[in-house]
């Protein structure tokens, strides 16, 4: 199972991503270990939604 998540960044923009371990991934963002969000710390988790493997394949086909 994956989680789709949205972070709010310090510049007022949003970052969306997918993770199999949401707690670990959000911690990586918050500690500046993700290049796309480290310039916009602090970040905060504002939305998450569980996605099952079959749904993830549909999303990958769209993107």
C-alpha positions in Angstrom: 0.0 0.0 0.0 1.1 3.5 -0.8 0.2 6.9 0.7 -0.4 9.9 -1.4 0.5 13.0 0.6 0.6 16.8 0.3 3.0 19.1 2.2 2.6 22.7 2.8 5.9 24.6 2.3 7.1 27.8 3.9 6.8 29.7 0.5 3.0 29.0 0.5 3.2 26.4 -2.3 2.3 22.7 -2.0 4.3 19.5 -2.7 2.6 16.2 -3.6 4.2 12.8 -3.4 3.7 9.1 -2.9 5.4 6.9 -0.3 5.3 3.3 0.9 6.5 4.5 4.4 4.8 7.8 5.0 6.2 8.5 8.4 9.8 8.0 7.1 9.2 10.1 4.0 7.7 13.0 5.9 10.6 12.9 8.3 13.1 13.1 5.4 11.3 16.2 4.1 11.2 17.8 7.6 15.0 17.2 8.0 16.0 18.7 4.7 16.9 15.4 3.0 14.7 15.9 0.0 16.2 18.2 -2.6 12.9 19.5 -3.9 11.6 20.7 -0.5 14.7 21.5 1.5 14.8 25.1 0.4 11.3 25.6 1.7 11.5 24.4 5.3 9.6 24.1 7.5 7.1 21.8 5.7 3.9 20.4 7.2 1.8 17.4 6.2 -1.6 18.8 5.3 -3.2 15.8 3.5 -2.7 12.0 3.1 -4.7 9.2 1.5 -4.0 5.5 1.4 -3.7 4.1 -2.1 -3.8 0.4 -2.9 -1.4 -1.2 -5.4 -4.0 -1.5 -8.2 -4.8 2.2 -7.8 -1.1 3.1 -7.9 -0.8 1.3 -11.3 -3.6 3.4 -12.7 -1.9 6.6 -11.4 1.4 5.6 -13.0 -0.4 5.0 -16.3 -1.8 8.5 -16.2 1.5 10.2 -15.4 
